[in-house]
Amino acid sequence: MDIGSLYKFYRKAAGISIDTRSIREGEMFFAIRGEHFDGNDYALKAIEAGALFAVADSERLKGKEGIIFVENALETLQELAAYHRKQIKGRVIAITGSNGKTTTKELCQAVLSSHFVAYSTAGNFNNHIGVPLTLLRITAEAHFAIIELGDNHPGEIAQLAEIVQPDFGVVTNVGLDHLEGFGSPQAVYTARQELFDHLASHGAAAFVHSDLDYLVGMSSEISTRITYGMNHQAQYGYELIAADPYVKLRSLAPFSFEIETHLIGRYNVPNLMMAISAGLYFGVPVQKIKSALESYIPSNNRSQVLDYYGNKLLLDAYNANPSNVEAAIENFADLKAGHKLLILGEMYELGSYAESEHRRIAELAASKNFDQVITVGEGYGPLAQELGFLHFSNALELKSWLRKNRPEGYWILVKGSRAVALEEMLN
């Protein structure tokens, strides 16, 4: 079946699903294959559950009622999303980077949706499956779609950009993420370049954090660049007022105003600058920008400030790589507080860099004179005794210890990879 004919079926459906556990009446089911599952095994169940159609690629389902047979269900989903993208009249903004892309996406969504109809990636649906599903959620009335692009191997951003065809793009930064998949820091840099290359070759525009010289260089081939930063050359200029712990920021140009946020850490400043700049560029009134960002409350284990048995807990345990852990430690060290406890969870997907990067981060933590450092996970295990840290194999062991040895009157930073599940200590 050609993609134009399949699109007519999509237009009749109430939405797209790849999971029979949450499918709704009238949706279109795609039988996606995974490493440990085959969606074709659930295609007929999807029909029974109320799916209007099921797109499948197993020969055994050919000719079954409600089944649309294709050669490859995943590739068809991607092609359908690319076809739908061409029908979207609103402007599409693609966001990628090593750190901060989800927060930047959420802040941009908050700002733009205060004045326009704006869609954005749900959660972290930012891969080869999540991006097509996000695009296929976007309806005709949308003025903006803010799409997060994630990757863990070379070429993935280029592939996603071909599907998304962004009008605008931003690379938040380049750091040491997913080194296991990329193989080297240089490969990470090259992967981030993929979005800028796409923008340049398609005549699209880029928002560029001009305080980072390497981003200015990487985006040099793009004809339209909207710059933001704290340097005098930026089109949208800013000044940091405070970050102890909450970020307070002043916009200098083209309008002067202040924003007091619920975001902690200097590392969130570039995310805020991007969101403000996008709002100003696209004509969102200043008061709406202020209201949207001042009312934004972090969630989902990202830069949350919580009360914890008489302590203030900074929970930032959704993601961890050497770049963002380093930034979090430096920010925590600068925090004007009395007693400080740092809890570090293992960093994943570092490949051959795992040992050296865990040592580098552990030694940085040891140099900051925190009252106590606790490490969790195998990556820090060999270093804990050497550096005088308290160490646990997993989050449940930490939780058990904390029940018996609850600190009082501390600021506590919790930072680690999602797989370590450090939030378990709160339960």
Protein Blocks (a to p, Z undefined) as FASTA:
>chain_A
ZZklmmmmmmmpgbdcfbfklccehiacdddddfkbcfklmmmmmmmnopabdcdfbfkl
goiahiacdfblklmmmmmmmmmmmmpmbdcdddedjehklmmmmmmmmmmmmmmccddd
ehjafbfklmmmmmmmpcfklmbdcdddddfbehklmmmmmmnopabdcdfbacdehklm
nopaklmmmmmmmmmmmmmmnopacdddfklmklmmmmmmpmbdcdddjbfkbmbdcddf
bdcfbccdddfbfcdcddddfbecjklmmmmmmmmmmmmmnopafklmmmmmmmpcceeh
iapacdeehiacdddfkbccfklmmmmmmmmmmpccfbdcddddddehkljmlmmmmmmm
mmmmmmnopabdcdedjklmmmmmmnopacdfblklmmmmmmmmccehiacdddddfklo
mmlmmZZ
